[in-house]
Amino acid sequence: MFRCLCAALLAVLLLAVASACSGSGLFGKQYEYEEDLTLGLDGRATVVVNASLASLVALRGLPLPMDRAARLNDDEIRSLFTSPVTQVTRVSRPWTRKGRRFVQVRVRVSDVSRLSESPPFSWSKYSLKQENGQHVFQQIVGPSALKPGTLRNYGWDGSEIVAFRVHLPSKITFHNSRDLVTNDTRTADRGNILGWEQHLADRLDGSPVEILVRMESQSILHRTLFLFAGAFFSAVIVLLLLVWWTMRKGVPQGSRVLGF
């Protein structure tokens, strides 16, 4: 029993080491910079950014402290992501990974096509429009804010990955989701999620990321509610028909109740 337990612990340890060496943690792949956009058919969207302070400085040119001893002010980060078109709903407490501090910022925008008016997202062009009875979403990520000769050593070893992820509200009919690290085509994850990944070095160099998705103009939620309502009313109609049939049939003739 003891040997089995030791073997199991050793297997878990080896898995953890292998995951760390491959750039993935025990809870999935880790990213140096990640944009996670949840889109509505009406153009409203929520963007969650999970990123190291170093990547926000190098990629977006945001004036954030790199000294680990420096105090990180939530209001300072909030002000950097707040604009006339965006509203910051949450700034997380920073956490540390591989000696670098990370933070999560959640932003709302009422019109995704105007998201590029916010400085942290100005490297992208966004559009959502209707074509041939479908909704088409496009995002083109352009050059980073990195200026030649300004990059410092932030402890990057070349394995860092940048990711752009989109949550779609309706059935996907076409997409060009790719893992630009391996150049593999990707399929939608559970929950209608598509992702595009790129090496941090390529993103720093400004290698473009083109995101294109076509989807039905009826949301999955609307379709689900419609099907549920249809099933409910069908059940009610069947029940009413059974009641009507029972009342119409009535009590069979010749039947008698004992005692009468």
LOTOR-691489 format. One line per 10 residues: their letters; for each residue x negated, y negated, z negated of N, C-alpha, C. Coordinates in steps of 0.05 Angstrom, whole numbers. Layout:
BEGIN
A = X/Y/Z/X/Y/Z/X/Y/Z | ...
//
This chain:
BEGIN
MFRCLCAALL = -17/24/0/0/0/0/-17/-25/0 | -38/-24/-17/-56/-47/-19/-71/-52/7 | -79/-29/20/-93/-31/46/-75/-43/68 | -50/-35/67/-31/-46/87/-27/-76/83 | -25/-84/58/-22/-113/52/-46/-128/61 | -70/-118/56/-95/-131/65/-96/-133/95 | -88/-111/109/-88/-111/138/-69/-132/149 | -45/-134/136/-25/-154/145/-36/-183/141 | -48/-188/118/-59/-214/113/-82/-221/133 | -98/-201/139/-120/-205/158/-109/-212/186
AVLLLAVASA = -87/-198/193/-74/-203/219/-64/-231/221 | -51/-241/199/-41/-268/198/-63/-288/200 | -86/-283/186/-109/-301/187/-120/-302/215 | -123/-279/228/-134/-279/255/-115/-294/275 | -89/-291/271/-70/-306/287/-73/-336/283 | -76/-344/258/-80/-373/253/-105/-384/266 | -127/-368/264/-152/-377/276/-149/-379/306 | -136/-359/318/-132/-359/347/-115/-382/356 | -95/-388/340/-77/-411/347/-92/-437/345 | -109/-440/325/-124/-464/321/-144/-468/344
CSGSGLFGKQ = -156/-446/353/-176/-447/374/-163/-454/401 | -138/-445/405/-125/-450/430/-111/-477/431 | -111/-492/408/-98/-518/407/-70/-517/398 | -60/-494/390/-33/-491/379/-34/-485/350 | -16/-496/335/-14/-490/307/5/-466/302 | 8/-459/277/25/-437/270/54/-443/278 | 61/-469/279/89/-477/285/92/-488/313 | 74/-480/331/76/-488/359/53/-506/367 | 54/-514/392/32/-530/403/32/-557/391 | 8/-568/387/4/-594/375/-4/-614/396
YEYEEDLTLG = 6/-638/394/1/-658/414/-11/-683/401 | -29/-695/417/-41/-720/407/-22/-744/411 | -6/-742/432/14/-762/437/38/-748/450 | 62/-754/440/86/-741/450/110/-760/451 | 123/-762/474/147/-778/476/170/-758/481 | 190/-760/464/213/-742/465/238/-759/469 | 249/-758/494/271/-775/501/297/-759/503 | 318/-767/489/344/-755/490/363/-774/505 | 373/-765/528/387/-782/547/417/-777/547 | 432/-798/550/461/-796/554/468/-804/582
LDGRATVVVN = 490/-794/593/499/-800/620/506/-830/623 | 512/-843/601/518/-872/602/493/-889/601 | 470/-877/600/445/-892/600/433/-897/573 | 449/-892/552/438/-895/525/418/-873/520 | 398/-879/504/377/-860/499/364/-864/472 | 353/-843/461/336/-844/437/309/-833/444 | 288/-847/436/261/-838/441/247/-834/414 | 235/-811/411/219/-805/387/190/-802/396 | 173/-818/385/144/-817/391/130/-805/367 | 115/-783/372/98/-771/352/69/-775/363
ASLASLVALR = 53/-790/350/27/-796/361/6/-803/340 | -19/-799/346/-40/-808/329/-44/-838/333 | -53/-851/312/-58/-880/315/-79/-885/336 | -98/-866/338/-119/-869/358/-108/-869/386 | -88/-851/391/-76/-850/418/-59/-875/423 | -46/-885/403/-30/-910/407/-48/-934/414 | -72/-934/402/-91/-955/408/-103/-952/436 | -112/-927/442/-126/-923/468/-106/-922/491 | -83/-910/488/-64/-907/510/-47/-932/513 | -38/-944/491/-19/-965/493/-30/-992/485
GLPLPMDRAA = -55/-993/475/-67/-1018/467/-54/-1031/443 | -42/-1015/426/-29/-1027/402/-49/-1033/381 | -47/-1057/368/-67/-1065/348/-62/-1051/321 | -72/-1027/318/-68/-1012/293/-95/-1006/280 | -95/-1004/254/-121/-1000/240/-131/-971/244 | -157/-969/250/-169/-943/254/-184/-933/229 | -189/-951/211/-202/-943/186/-183/-927/169 | -190/-903/162/-173/-885/147/-166/-896/119 | -183/-913/109/-179/-925/83/-160/-949/84 | -155/-959/109/-137/-982/112/-108/-974/107
RLNDDEIRSL = -94/-992/94/-65/-987/88/-49/-990/114 | -32/-971/119/-15/-972/142/13/-982/135 | 20/-1005/146/45/-1018/139/67/-1010/158 | 89/-998/147/111/-990/164/123/-1013/179 | 125/-1036/167/137/-1059/180/120/-1068/204 | 94/-1064/202/76/-1071/225/82/-1053/249 | 85/-1027/244/91/-1009/266/119/-1014/277 | 138/-1019/259/165/-1025/267/166/-1049/286 | 150/-1070/279/150/-1094/295/138/-1089/323 | 119/-1071/325/106/-1065/351/126/-1051/370
FTSPVTQVTR = 144/-1035/359/163/-1020/376/190/-1034/379 | 194/-1056/364/219/-1071/365/218/-1091/388 | 239/-1093/403/240/-1112/426/269/-1120/430 | 274/-1139/448/302/-1146/455/319/-1123/465 | 306/-1102/475/321/-1079/487/319/-1054/470 | 303/-1054/449/300/-1030/432/305/-1036/403 | 314/-1016/389/318/-1018/360/304/-994/347 | 287/-1000/328/273/-979/313/290/-970/290 | 296/-944/289/314/-933/269/298/-918/247 | 273/-911/253/258/-897/232/228/-898/238
VSRPWTRKGR = 212/-902/217/183/-900/219/175/-881/196 | 163/-859/203/156/-839/183/131/-847/167 | 127/-833/146/102/-835/131/80/-822/148 | 56/-834/148/35/-822/164/26/-795/153 | 16/-778/171/4/-752/162/-23/-750/176 | -40/-732/167/-67/-730/177/-71/-702/190 | -84/-702/213/-91/-677/226/-118/-681/240 | -136/-663/234/-163/-665/246/-176/-692/241 | -171/-702/217/-184/-728/209/-171/-752/221 | -149/-749/236/-136/-772/248/-107/-775/236
RFVQVRVRVS = -99/-800/233/-73/-805/222/-52/-806/245 | -29/-794/239/-7/-792/258/18/-806/246 | 36/-814/263/60/-827/254/83/-820/274 | 107/-820/264/131/-816/281/148/-841/281 | 156/-850/305/173/-873/308/198/-865/325 | 221/-872/314/246/-866/329/259/-892/338 | 265/-893/364/274/-918/377/300/-912/393 | 318/-931/392/343/-930/408/343/-951/429 | 354/-944/452/357/-964/474/385/-960/487 | 398/-982/493/425/-980/504/425/-975/534
DVSRLSESPP = 403/-981/547/401/-977/576/372/-967/581 | 370/-941/588/343/-929/591/328/-943/613 | 341/-954/633/327/-967/655/312/-992/647 | 319/-1002/623/305/-1026/612/284/-1019/591 | 280/-994/586/262/-985/565/233/-996/570 | 226/-999/596/199/-1008/602/194/-1037/594 | 216/-1051/587/213/-1079/577/201/-1080/549 | 201/-1057/536/188/-1055/509/159/-1048/513 | 140/-1064/502/111/-1060/507/101/-1032/503 | 109/-1017/483/98/-990/480/106/-971/502
FSWSKYSLKQ = 127/-977/517/137/-960/538/134/-973/566 | 119/-995/567/117/-1010/592/100/-996/613 | 86/-974/606/71/-960/626/89/-942/644 | 114/-940/637/133/-923/652/154/-940/666 | 164/-929/688/188/-940/701/210/-919/698 | 233/-928/689/256/-910/684/279/-917/702 | 294/-897/711/318/-903/726/338/-880/722 | 364/-887/720/385/-867/719/407/-877/737 | 414/-861/757/434/-870/776/450/-846/786 | 472/-851/800/489/-830/811/483/-828/841
ENGQHVFQQI = 480/-803/850/475/-798/878/490/-772/886 | 507/-773/906/521/-750/916/535/-734/894 | 548/-749/876/564/-736/855/547/-725/832 | 522/-732/831/504/-723/810/490/-747/797 | 480/-743/773/463/-763/760/434/-755/765 | 418/-775/771/389/-771/776/373/-788/757 | 356/-775/742/338/-789/723/310/-788/733 | 296/-811/733/269/-811/742/252/-828/723 | 229/-818/717/209/-833/701/182/-829/714 | 168/-851/719/141/-850/730/123/-863/709
VGPSALKPGT = 105/-848/698/86/-857/678/60/-866/692 | 54/-892/690/31/-903/703/6/-903/686 | -13/-922/692/-39/-922/678/-36/-928/649 | -56/-919/634/-57/-925/605/-68/-953/601 | -69/-962/576/-79/-989/570/-109/-989/565 | -122/-966/569/-150/-964/564/-166/-981/584 | -185/-997/572/-202/-1014/588/-230/-1001/589 | -243/-1001/612/-269/-989/614/-289/-999/593 | -303/-981/580/-323/-988/561/-313/-994/533 | -286/-991/529/-275/-997/502/-269/-973/486
LRNYGWDGSE = -271/-949/497/-263/-925/483/-284/-918/462 | -275/-914/438/-292/-906/416/-289/-876/411 | -307/-865/395/-305/-837/388/-284/-833/366 | -261/-822/374/-240/-818/355/-239/-788/345 | -260/-774/352/-261/-746/344/-247/-727/363 | -241/-736/387/-229/-719/407/-249/-700/419 | -241/-675/424/-260/-655/434/-253/-646/463 | -233/-658/475/-225/-651/502/-202/-632/505 | -193/-621/483/-171/-602/484/-144/-615/478 | -144/-641/472/-120/-655/465/-100/-657/488
IVAFRVHLPS = -75/-655/482/-54/-655/502/-33/-677/497 | -24/-689/518/-2/-709/517/23/-696/529 | 46/-702/518/71/-689/528/93/-710/530 | 109/-706/551/133/-721/555/156/-701/557 | 176/-705/540/198/-686/539/225/-700/542 | 243/-688/557/269/-700/562/291/-681/554 | 310/-690/538/334/-674/531/357/-684/549 | 368/-666/565/389/-674/584/417/-667/574 | 437/-683/581/464/-679/570/482/-661/586 | 473/-653/611/490/-637/628/474/-616/643
KITFHNSRDL = 487/-600/658/474/-578/672/454/-588/692 | 429/-577/691/408/-586/709/410/-571/736 | 410/-587/757/411/-574/784/383/-575/798 | 366/-593/789/339/-594/800/320/-608/781 | 295/-599/779/275/-614/763/248/-607/774 | 228/-624/767/200/-619/776/182/-616/751 | 193/-605/729/178/-602/705/154/-585/710 | 130/-595/700/105/-580/705/87/-583/680 | 71/-562/676/49/-564/657/25/-572/673 | 18/-598/672/-4/-608/688/-31/-599/678
VTNDTRTADR = -32/-586/654/-56/-575/644/-63/-549/659 | -43/-532/664/-47/-507/678/-36/-508/706 | -22/-530/713/-9/-534/739/13/-513/744 | 26/-505/723/48/-485/725/75/-500/725 | 93/-490/741/121/-499/739/134/-489/714 | 151/-505/701/163/-498/676/193/-496/680 | 206/-480/663/235/-478/662/246/-493/638 | 272/-498/639/284/-513/617/285/-496/592 | 277/-508/569/279/-494/544/307/-494/534 | 312/-478/513/339/-477/501/347/-505/492
GNILGWEQHL = 371/-513/498/381/-539/492/377/-559/515 | 372/-549/539/369/-566/563/346/-586/560 | 323/-575/552/300/-592/547/279/-585/568 | 268/-606/581/246/-603/600/221/-618/590 | 198/-607/597/173/-619/588/152/-622/609 | 136/-642/607/113/-647/624/89/-651/606 | 67/-636/611/44/-638/594/19/-645/610 | 1/-659/597/-23/-669/612/-46/-671/592 | -70/-667/601/-93/-671/584/-95/-700/576 | -103/-705/551/-106/-732/542/-126/-747/559
ADRLDGSPVE = -148/-734/568/-168/-747/584/-156/-756/611 | -138/-740/623/-125/-749/648/-106/-772/643 | -93/-772/620/-75/-794/614/-90/-819/609 | -113/-817/596/-130/-841/592/-140/-852/618 | -145/-834/637/-154/-843/664/-131/-853/681 | -107/-850/672/-84/-861/687/-73/-842/708 | -79/-816/707/-67/-798/726/-37/-798/722 | -22/-804/743/7/-808/740/22/-783/733 | 44/-787/719/63/-765/713/90/-774/725 | 101/-757/742/126/-763/755/147/-743/745
ILVRMESQSI = 168/-754/734/190/-738/723/215/-743/740 | 227/-722/750/251/-724/766/270/-702/759 | 295/-709/752/315/-690/744/342/-697/757 | 355/-677/769/382/-680/778/400/-663/761 | 423/-675/754/442/-660/736/470/-667/743 | 488/-650/734/517/-654/739/526/-679/723 | 546/-692/734/556/-717/722/577/-712/700 | 580/-687/691/597/-681/669/580/-668/647 | 582/-679/623/565/-670/602/573/-642/592 | 554/-628/581/559/-602/571/579/-603/548
LHRTLFLFAG = 577/-624/531/595/-627/509/624/-630/519 | 627/-647/540/654/-652/551/665/-626/562 | 648/-611/576/658/-586/588/665/-566/566 | 649/-565/545/654/-546/523/681/-553/509 | 685/-579/504/710/-588/492/734/-582/510 | 730/-585/536/752/-580/555/759/-550/554 | 739/-533/555/743/-504/554/756/-495/528 | 747/-508/506/759/-501/479/788/-510/479 | 794/-534/489/821/-543/489/839/-525/506 | 828/-517/530/843/-499/547/849/-473/534
AFFSAVIVLL = 829/-461/520/833/-436/506/854/-439/483 | 852/-462/469/871/-466/447/900/-468/458 | 904/-484/478/931/-487/489/942/-461/502 | 924/-446/513/932/-420/524/942/-401/502 | 927/-402/480/935/-385/457/962/-394/446 | 966/-421/445/992/-431/435/1015/-423/453 | 1010/-424/479/1031/-417/499/1038/-387/496 | 1018/-370/493/1022/-341/490/1038/-336/464 | 1032/-350/443/1046/-347/418/1075/-355/420 | 1080/-378/434/1108/-387/438/1123/-368/455
LLVWWTMRKG = 1111/-356/475/1124/-336/492/1131/-311/476 | 1114/-303/458/1120/-280/441/1143/-285/423 | 1144/-309/411/1166/-317/394/1192/-318/410 | 1191/-330/434/1215/-332/450/1225/-304/458 | 1206/-286/466/1213/-259/474/1226/-244/451 | 1215/-247/426/1226/-234/403/1254/-244/396 | 1258/-270/397/1284/-282/391/1305/-274/412 | 1296/-273/438/1315/-265/459/1323/-236/457 | 1305/-219/449/1311/-191/446/1331/-187/423 | 1327/-201/401/1345/-199/378/1343/-172/365
VPQGSRVLGF = 1363/-168/347/1365/-142/333/1378/-121/350 | 1366/-98/354/1378/-77/371/1406/-69/361 | 1424/-66/381/1452/-58/375/1452/-30/362 | 1470/-27/343/1473/-1/330/1456/2/305 | 1438/-17/302/1421/-15/278/1438/-24/254 | 1433/-11/231/1448/-16/207/1428/-18/184 | 1435/-35/165/1420/-38/142/1431/-20/120 | 1415/-4/107/1425/14/87/1440/-1/66 | 1463/11/58/1479/-1/37/1502/-16/48 | 1505/-19/75/1527/-34/87/1542/-17/106
//
